Amino acid sequence: MKLQIINGPNLNLLGKREPTVYGNISFDDFFETLKKRFPACELHYYQSNVEGEIINKLHETGFNFDGIIINAGAYTHTSIAIHDAIGAIKTPTVEVHISNVYAREEFRHKSLITSKCVGMMTGFGMEGYALAIEYFKSVHAKS
């Protein structure tokens, strides 16, 4: 099973940025843990602070991967273009947020991309990515 993880703006600072909210491990380090935890999955990781680059990656992987896991960061709440890109591709997409966005500022309570995703994980820390992988494993096993 081939899965693409896409992280949006400021997530390159995980481990350094607001550790009380996001923890103290970098995503690169966590990605190595995910690869060891899910050896049967072909995991790919991409991060960009640029909206158009995220859209390009969705287009690139959205027709030949088994699943996409996206944490669009702040673009979650602002990007109609990412919403449209997820809607335009065939690969099912799961939205992930490290923090519980509903326990934070009100502007974070509205996601523009959720309606194009098969589901959302929010507030489980980095484990949300693993939960999304487990979802794709269960769906893939049924097909």
ZASEVEX-7480 format. One record per residue: z, x, y of N, C-alpha, C, CB in turn; residue number from 1. Coordinates in nm, 2 decimals, always signed. Glycine has a CB too. Layout:
BEGIN
REC     nc3     nc1     nc2    cac3    cac1    cac2     cc3     cc1     cc2    cbc3    cbc1    cbc2  pos
REC       Z       X       Y       Z       X       Y       Z       X       Y       Z       X       Y  NUM
...
% end
This chain:
BEGIN
REC     nc3     nc1     nc2    cac3    cac1    cac2     cc3     cc1     cc2    cbc3    cbc1    cbc2  pos
REC   +0.00   +0.08   -0.12   +0.00   +0.00   +0.00   +0.00   +0.09   +0.12   +0.12   -0.10   +0.00    1
REC   -0.09   +0.06   +0.22   -0.11   +0.14   +0.34   -0.05   +0.06   +0.46   -0.26   +0.17   +0.36    2
REC   +0.05   +0.12   +0.52   +0.11   +0.05   +0.64   +0.11   +0.14   +0.76   +0.26   +0.02   +0.60    3
REC   +0.08   +0.08   +0.87   +0.08   +0.15   +1.00   +0.20   +0.10   +1.08   -0.05   +0.12   +1.08    4
REC   +0.28   +0.20   +1.13   +0.39   +0.17   +1.23   +0.34   +0.21   +1.37   +0.52   +0.25   +1.19    5
REC   +0.35   +0.12   +1.46   +0.31   +0.15   +1.60   +0.44   +0.13   +1.69   +0.19   +0.06   +1.64    6
REC   +0.47   +0.23   +1.76   +0.58   +0.22   +1.86   +0.52   +0.23   +2.00   +0.69   +0.33   +1.84    7
REC   +0.58   +0.15   +2.09   +0.53   +0.15   +2.23   +0.61   +0.24   +2.32   +0.53   +0.01   +2.28    8
REC   +0.61   +0.20   +2.45   +0.66   +0.29   +2.56   +0.81   +0.32   +2.54   +0.64   +0.22   +2.69    9
REC   +0.84   +0.44   +2.57   +0.97   +0.50   +2.57   +1.04   +0.52   +2.44   +1.06   +0.41   +2.66   10
REC   +0.97   +0.47   +2.33   +1.03   +0.49   +2.20   +1.01   +0.64   +2.15   +0.96   +0.40   +2.10   11
REC   +0.93   +0.72   +2.22   +0.93   +0.86   +2.19   +1.06   +0.93   +2.23   +0.81   +0.92   +2.27   12
REC   +1.15   +0.86   +2.30   +1.27   +0.91   +2.35   +1.39   +0.87   +2.26   +1.30   +0.87   +2.49   13
REC   +1.36   +0.80   +2.15   +1.47   +0.76   +2.06   +1.55   +0.89   +2.02   +1.42   +0.69   +1.93   14
REC   +1.68   +0.87   +2.01   +1.77   +0.99   +1.98   +1.82   +1.05   +2.11   +1.69   +1.09   +1.90   15
REC   +1.75   +1.03   +2.22   +1.79   +1.08   +2.35   +1.82   +0.97   +2.45   +1.68   +1.17   +2.41   16
REC   +1.74   +0.86   +2.44   +1.75   +0.75   +2.53   +1.86   +0.65   +2.49   +1.61   +0.68   +2.54   17
REC   +1.95   +0.62   +2.58   +2.05   +0.52   +2.56   +2.10   +0.51   +2.42   +2.00   +0.38   +2.61   18
REC   +2.17   +0.61   +2.37   +2.21   +0.61   +2.23   +2.30   +0.50   +2.19   +2.28   +0.74   +2.20   19
REC   +2.37   +0.44   +2.29   +2.46   +0.33   +2.26   +2.38   +0.21   +2.22   +2.55   +0.30   +2.37   20
REC   +2.25   +0.20   +2.27   +2.17   +0.09   +2.24   +2.07   +0.12   +2.12   +2.08   +0.05   +2.36   21
REC   +2.02   +0.24   +2.12   +1.91   +0.28   +2.03   +1.95   +0.38   +1.92   +1.79   +0.33   +2.11   22
REC   +2.07   +0.43   +1.92   +2.12   +0.52   +1.83   +2.09   +0.67   +1.87   +2.05   +0.50   +1.69   23
REC   +2.12   +0.76   +1.78   +2.10   +0.90   +1.82   +2.01   +0.98   +1.73   +2.24   +0.97   +1.82   24
REC   +1.92   +0.91   +1.66   +1.82   +0.97   +1.57   +1.68   +0.95   +1.63   +1.83   +0.92   +1.42   25
REC   +1.60   +1.05   +1.62   +1.46   +1.04   +1.67   +1.38   +0.96   +1.57   +1.40   +1.18   +1.70   26
REC   +1.27   +0.90   +1.62   +1.19   +0.82   +1.52   +1.12   +0.91   +1.43   +1.09   +0.73   +1.60   27
REC   +1.08   +1.03   +1.47   +1.02   +1.13   +1.38   +1.11   +1.16   +1.26   +0.99   +1.26   +1.46   28
REC   +1.24   +1.18   +1.29   +1.34   +1.21   +1.18   +1.35   +1.08   +1.09   +1.47   +1.25   +1.24   29
REC   +1.36   +0.96   +1.16   +1.37   +0.84   +1.08   +1.25   +0.82   +0.99   +1.40   +0.72   +1.17   30
REC   +1.13   +0.85   +1.05   +1.01   +0.83   +0.97   +1.01   +0.91   +0.85   +0.89   +0.87   +1.06   31
REC   +1.06   +1.03   +0.85   +1.07   +1.12   +0.73   +1.16   +1.05   +0.63   +1.13   +1.26   +0.77   32
REC   +1.27   +0.99   +0.67   +1.35   +0.91   +0.58   +1.28   +0.79   +0.52   +1.48   +0.86   +0.66   33
REC   +1.20   +0.72   +0.60   +1.12   +0.61   +0.55   +1.03   +0.66   +0.44   +1.05   +0.54   +0.66   34
REC   +0.96   +0.77   +0.47   +0.86   +0.82   +0.37   +0.93   +0.85   +0.23   +0.79   +0.94   +0.42   35
REC   +1.05   +0.91   +0.24   +1.13   +0.94   +0.12   +1.18   +0.81   +0.05   +1.24   +1.03   +0.15   36
REC   +1.21   +0.71   +0.13   +1.27   +0.59   +0.08   +1.16   +0.50   +0.01   +1.34   +0.51   +0.19   37
REC   +1.04   +0.51   +0.06   +0.93   +0.43   +0.02   +0.81   +0.52   -0.03   +0.88   +0.33   +0.13   38
REC   +0.83   +0.59   -0.13   +0.73   +0.69   -0.17   +0.60   +0.62   -0.22   +0.78   +0.78   -0.28   39
REC   +0.61   +0.50   -0.27   +0.49   +0.43   -0.32   +0.40   +0.38   -0.20   +0.53   +0.31   -0.41   40
REC   +0.45   +0.38   -0.08   +0.38   +0.33   +0.04   +0.32   +0.45   +0.11   +0.47   +0.25   +0.13   41
REC   +0.20   +0.43   +0.15   +0.13   +0.52   +0.24   +0.16   +0.48   +0.38   -0.03   +0.53   +0.22   42
REC   +0.26   +0.55   +0.44   +0.31   +0.52   +0.58   +0.24   +0.61   +0.68   +0.46   +0.53   +0.59   43
REC   +0.20   +0.54   +0.79   +0.14   +0.61   +0.90   +0.22   +0.57   +1.03   -0.02   +0.58   +0.92   44
REC   +0.23   +0.67   +1.12   +0.31   +0.64   +1.24   +0.23   +0.68   +1.37   +0.44   +0.72   +1.24   45
REC   +0.24   +0.60   +1.47   +0.17   +0.62   +1.59   +0.26   +0.57   +1.71   +0.03   +0.55   +1.60   46
REC   +0.27   +0.65   +1.81   +0.35   +0.61   +1.93   +0.27   +0.64   +2.05   +0.49   +0.68   +1.94   47
REC   +0.27   +0.55   +2.15   +0.20   +0.57   +2.28   +0.28   +0.49   +2.39   +0.06   +0.52   +2.27   48
REC   +0.28   +0.55   +2.50   +0.33   +0.49   +2.62   +0.22   +0.41   +2.70   +0.40   +0.59   +2.71   49
REC   +0.10   +0.41   +2.64   -0.01   +0.36   +2.71   -0.06   +0.23   +2.64   -0.13   +0.46   +2.72   50
REC   -0.07   +0.12   +2.71   -0.11   -0.01   +2.65   -0.24   +0.00   +2.58   -0.11   -0.12   +2.76   51
REC   -0.34   +0.05   +2.65   -0.48   +0.06   +2.59   -0.48   +0.14   +2.46   -0.57   +0.11   +2.69   52
REC   -0.40   +0.25   +2.45   -0.40   +0.33   +2.33   -0.34   +0.25   +2.22   -0.32   +0.46   +2.36   53
REC   -0.24   +0.17   +2.24   -0.18   +0.08   +2.14   -0.28   -0.02   +2.09   -0.05   +0.01   +2.20   54
REC   -0.36   -0.08   +2.18   -0.46   -0.17   +2.15   -0.57   -0.10   +2.06   -0.53   -0.23   +2.27   55
REC   -0.61   +0.02   +2.10   -0.71   +0.09   +2.02   -0.66   +0.12   +1.88   -0.74   +0.23   +2.09   56
REC   -0.53   +0.15   +1.87   -0.47   +0.17   +1.73   -0.47   +0.05   +1.65   -0.33   +0.23   +1.74   57
REC   -0.44   -0.07   +1.71   -0.45   -0.19   +1.64   -0.59   -0.22   +1.60   -0.40   -0.31   +1.74   58
REC   -0.69   -0.20   +1.68   -0.83   -0.22   +1.64   -0.87   -0.13   +1.53   -0.92   -0.20   +1.76   59
REC   -0.82   +0.00   +1.54   -0.86   +0.10   +1.44   -0.80   +0.07   +1.30   -0.81   +0.24   +1.48   60
REC   -0.68   +0.02   +1.29   -0.61   +0.00   +1.17   -0.61   -0.15   +1.12   -0.47   +0.05   +1.17   61
REC   -0.65   -0.24   +1.21   -0.63   -0.38   +1.18   -0.73   -0.45   +1.09   -0.64   -0.45   +1.31   62
REC   -0.81   -0.37   +1.02   -0.91   -0.43   +0.93   -0.90   -0.35   +0.79   -1.05   -0.42   +0.98   63
REC   -0.83   -0.24   +0.78   -0.83   -0.17   +0.66   -0.69   -0.12   +0.61   -0.92   -0.05   +0.68   64
REC   -0.58   -0.17   +0.68   -0.45   -0.14   +0.63   -0.39   -0.27   +0.57   -0.36   -0.09   +0.75   65
REC   -0.29   -0.26   +0.49   -0.22   -0.37   +0.43   -0.12   -0.44   +0.52   -0.15   -0.33   +0.30   66
REC   -0.07   -0.37   +0.62   +0.02   -0.42   +0.72   +0.04   -0.33   +0.83   +0.16   -0.45   +0.65   67
REC   +0.08   -0.39   +0.94   +0.12   -0.32   +1.07   +0.26   -0.36   +1.11   +0.01   -0.35   +1.18   68
REC   +0.34   -0.27   +1.14   +0.47   -0.29   +1.20   +0.47   -0.24   +1.34   +0.59   -0.22   +1.11   69
REC   +0.49   -0.33   +1.43   +0.48   -0.29   +1.58   +0.61   -0.32   +1.65   +0.37   -0.37   +1.64   70
REC   +0.66   -0.21   +1.72   +0.76   -0.23   +1.82   +0.69   -0.20   +1.95   +0.89   -0.13   +1.79   71
REC   +0.65   -0.30   +2.02   +0.57   -0.28   +2.14   +0.66   -0.24   +2.26   +0.49   -0.40   +2.17   72
REC   +0.79   -0.22   +2.24   +0.88   -0.19   +2.36   +0.86   -0.29   +2.47   +0.84   -0.05   +2.41   73
REC   +0.86   -0.25   +2.59   +0.86   -0.34   +2.70   +0.73   -0.42   +2.71   +0.87   -0.26   +2.83   74
REC   +0.62   -0.37   +2.65   +0.49   -0.44   +2.64   +0.51   -0.57   +2.57   +0.38   -0.36   +2.58   75
REC   +0.61   -0.58   +2.48   +0.64   -0.71   +2.41   +0.65   -0.83   +2.51   +0.77   -0.70   +2.33   76
REC   +0.70   -0.80   +2.63   +0.74   -0.90   +2.72   +0.63   -0.92   +2.83   +0.87   -0.88   +2.79   77
REC   +0.53   -0.83   +2.83   +0.43   -0.83   +2.94   +0.28   -0.83   +2.90   +0.46   -0.72   +3.03   78
REC   +0.25   -0.80   +2.77   +0.12   -0.77   +2.74   +0.04   -0.88   +2.67   +0.11   -0.65   +2.65   79
REC   -0.04   -0.95   +2.74   -0.13   -1.05   +2.68   -0.24   -0.98   +2.61   -0.19   -1.14   +2.79   80
REC   -0.27   -0.86   +2.65   -0.38   -0.78   +2.58   -0.33   -0.74   +2.44   -0.41   -0.65   +2.66   81
REC   -0.21   -0.70   +2.42   -0.16   -0.66   +2.29   -0.15   -0.79   +2.20   -0.02   -0.59   +2.29   82
REC   -0.11   -0.90   +2.26   -0.11   -1.03   +2.19   -0.25   -1.06   +2.14   -0.06   -1.14   +2.29   83
REC   -0.35   -1.05   +2.23   -0.49   -1.08   +2.19   -0.54   -0.98   +2.08   -0.58   -1.07   +2.31   84
REC   -0.50   -0.86   +2.09   -0.54   -0.76   +1.99   -0.49   -0.79   +1.85   -0.50   -0.61   +2.03   85
REC   -0.36   -0.83   +1.85   -0.30   -0.86   +1.72   -0.37   -0.99   +1.66   -0.15   -0.89   +1.73   86
REC   -0.40   -1.08   +1.75   -0.47   -1.20   +1.71   -0.62   -1.18   +1.66   -0.47   -1.30   +1.82   87
REC   -0.68   -1.07   +1.71   -0.82   -1.04   +1.68   -0.83   -0.97   +1.55   -0.88   -0.96   +1.79   88
REC   -0.73   -0.91   +1.49   -0.74   -0.83   +1.37   -0.70   -0.91   +1.25   -0.65   -0.70   +1.38   89
REC   -0.74   -0.86   +1.13   -0.71   -0.93   +1.00   -0.58   -0.88   +0.94   -0.82   -0.90   +0.91   90
REC   -0.53   -0.76   +0.97   -0.41   -0.71   +0.91   -0.29   -0.78   +0.96   -0.40   -0.56   +0.93   91
REC   -0.20   -0.83   +0.87   -0.08   -0.90   +0.91   +0.01   -0.80   +0.98   +0.00   -0.96   +0.79   92
REC   +0.08   -0.85   +1.08   +0.17   -0.77   +1.17   +0.31   -0.82   +1.18   +0.10   -0.75   +1.31   93
REC   +0.41   -0.73   +1.17   +0.55   -0.77   +1.18   +0.60   -0.70   +1.31   +0.63   -0.73   +1.06   94
REC   +0.66   -0.78   +1.39   +0.72   -0.73   +1.52   +0.86   -0.68   +1.49   +0.72   -0.84   +1.63   95
REC   +0.90   -0.56   +1.54   +1.03   -0.51   +1.52   +1.09   -0.47   +1.65   +1.03   -0.38   +1.42   96
REC   +1.22   -0.49   +1.67   +1.30   -0.44   +1.78   +1.43   -0.38   +1.73   +1.32   -0.56   +1.89   97
REC   +1.46   -0.27   +1.78   +1.58   -0.20   +1.73   +1.71   -0.27   +1.78   +1.58   -0.05   +1.78   98
REC   +1.71   -0.31   +1.90   +1.83   -0.38   +1.96   +1.80   -0.53   +1.94   +1.85   -0.34   +2.11   99
REC   +1.91   -0.61   +1.96   +1.90   -0.75   +1.95   +1.85   -0.79   +2.09   +2.03   -0.82   +1.91  100
REC   +1.72   -0.82   +2.11   +1.67   -0.85   +2.24   +1.73   -0.98   +2.30   +1.52   -0.87   +2.23  101
REC   +1.79   -1.07   +2.22   +1.85   -1.19   +2.27   +1.99   -1.17   +2.32   +1.85   -1.29   +2.16  102
REC   +2.05   -1.05   +2.29   +2.18   -1.02   +2.34   +2.17   -0.93   +2.47   +2.26   -0.95   +2.24  103
REC   +2.05   -0.91   +2.52   +2.02   -0.83   +2.63   +1.98   -0.91   +2.75   +1.92   -0.72   +2.60  104
REC   +1.91   -0.84   +2.85   +1.87   -0.91   +2.97   +1.78   -1.03   +2.94   +1.80   -0.81   +3.06  105
REC   +1.78   -1.13   +3.02   +1.71   -1.25   +2.99   +1.55   -1.23   +2.98   +1.73   -1.36   +3.09  106
REC   +1.50   -1.13   +3.06   +1.36   -1.11   +3.06   +1.31   -1.06   +2.92   +1.32   -1.01   +3.16  107
REC   +1.41   -1.00   +2.84   +1.37   -0.96   +2.70   +1.37   -1.07   +2.60   +1.47   -0.85   +2.66  108
REC   +1.41   -1.19   +2.64   +1.42   -1.30   +2.54   +1.28   -1.36   +2.51   +1.51   -1.41   +2.60  109
REC   +1.18   -1.33   +2.59   +1.05   -1.39   +2.57   +0.95   -1.28   +2.52   +0.99   -1.45   +2.70  110
REC   +0.90   -1.30   +2.40   +0.80   -1.21   +2.35   +0.66   -1.27   +2.36   +0.83   -1.17   +2.20  111
REC   +0.56   -1.20   +2.41   +0.43   -1.25   +2.42   +0.35   -1.22   +2.29   +0.35   -1.19   +2.54  112
REC   +0.41   -1.14   +2.20   +0.33   -1.11   +2.08   +0.38   -1.18   +1.95   +0.34   -0.96   +2.05  113
REC   +0.50   -1.24   +1.95   +0.55   -1.30   +1.83   +0.46   -1.40   +1.77   +0.69   -1.36   +1.86  114
REC   +0.39   -1.48   +1.85   +0.31   -1.59   +1.80   +0.19   -1.54   +1.72   +0.26   -1.68   +1.91  115
REC   +0.16   -1.41   +1.73   +0.05   -1.36   +1.66   +0.10   -1.27   +1.54   -0.04   -1.27   +1.75  116
REC   +0.23   -1.26   +1.52   +0.29   -1.19   +1.41   +0.33   -1.28   +1.30   +0.40   -1.10   +1.47  117
REC   +0.35   -1.22   +1.18   +0.39   -1.30   +1.07   +0.55   -1.32   +1.08   +0.36   -1.24   +0.94  118
REC   +0.61   -1.24   +1.15   +0.76   -1.25   +1.17   +0.81   -1.14   +1.26   +0.83   -1.24   +1.03  119
REC   +0.94   -1.15   +1.28   +1.01   -1.05   +1.38   +1.14   -1.01   +1.32   +1.02   -1.11   +1.52  120
REC   +1.17   -0.88   +1.33   +1.30   -0.83   +1.30   +1.36   -0.78   +1.43   +1.30   -0.71   +1.19  121
REC   +1.48   -0.82   +1.46   +1.54   -0.78   +1.59   +1.69   -0.76   +1.57   +1.51   -0.88   +1.70  122
REC   +1.74   -0.65   +1.62   +1.89   -0.63   +1.62   +1.94   -0.55   +1.50   +1.95   -0.75   +1.63  123
REC   +1.86   -0.51   +1.41   +1.90   -0.44   +1.29   +1.90   -0.29   +1.30   +1.82   -0.48   +1.17  124
REC   +1.88   -0.24   +1.42   +1.86   -0.10   +1.44   +1.74   -0.05   +1.38   +1.99   -0.02   +1.39  125
REC   +1.73   +0.08   +1.34   +1.61   +0.14   +1.28   +1.59   +0.07   +1.14   +1.63   +0.29   +1.26  126
REC   +1.69   +0.01   +1.08   +1.67   -0.05   +0.95   +1.57   -0.17   +0.96   +1.81   -0.11   +0.90  127
REC   +1.54   -0.22   +1.08   +1.44   -0.33   +1.10   +1.31   -0.28   +1.05   +1.43   -0.37   +1.24  128
REC   +1.27   -0.15   +1.06   +1.14   -0.10   +1.01   +1.14   -0.11   +0.86   +1.12   +0.04   +1.06  129
REC   +1.25   -0.07   +0.80   +1.26   -0.07   +0.65   +1.26   -0.21   +0.60   +1.39   +0.00   +0.60  130
REC   +1.32   -0.31   +0.67   +1.31   -0.45   +0.63   +1.17   -0.50   +0.64   +1.40   -0.53   +0.72  131
REC   +1.09   -0.45   +0.74   +0.95   -0.49   +0.75   +0.87   -0.44   +0.64   +0.89   -0.45   +0.89  132
REC   +0.90   -0.31   +0.60   +0.83   -0.25   +0.48   +0.86   -0.33   +0.36   +0.87   -0.10   +0.46  133
REC   +0.99   -0.37   +0.34   +1.03   -0.45   +0.22   +0.95   -0.58   +0.22   +1.18   -0.48   +0.23  134
REC   +0.93   -0.64   +0.34   +0.86   -0.77   +0.35   +0.71   -0.74   +0.29   +0.85   -0.82   +0.49  135
REC   +0.65   -0.64   +0.34   +0.51   -0.61   +0.30   +0.50   -0.58   +0.15   +0.45   -0.50   +0.38  136
REC   +0.61   -0.51   +0.10   +0.61   -0.48   -0.05   +0.62   -0.61   -0.13   +0.73   -0.39   -0.08  137
REC   +0.70   -0.70   -0.08   +0.72   -0.83   -0.16   +0.59   -0.91   -0.15   +0.83   -0.91   -0.10  138
REC   +0.52   -0.91   -0.04   +0.40   -0.99   -0.03   +0.29   -0.92   -0.11   +0.35   -1.00   +0.12  139
REC   +0.28   -0.79   -0.11   +0.18   -0.71   -0.18   +0.20   -0.73   -0.33   +0.19   -0.56   -0.14  140
REC   +0.32   -0.74   -0.38   +0.35   -0.75   -0.52   +0.31   -0.89   -0.57   +0.51   -0.74   -0.54  141
REC   +0.31   -0.99   -0.48   +0.27   -1.13   -0.52   +0.12   -1.14   -0.53   +0.32   -1.23   -0.42  142
REC   +0.04   -1.05   -0.46   -0.10   -1.07   -0.45   -0.18   -1.00   -0.56   -0.16   -1.03   -0.32  143
% end
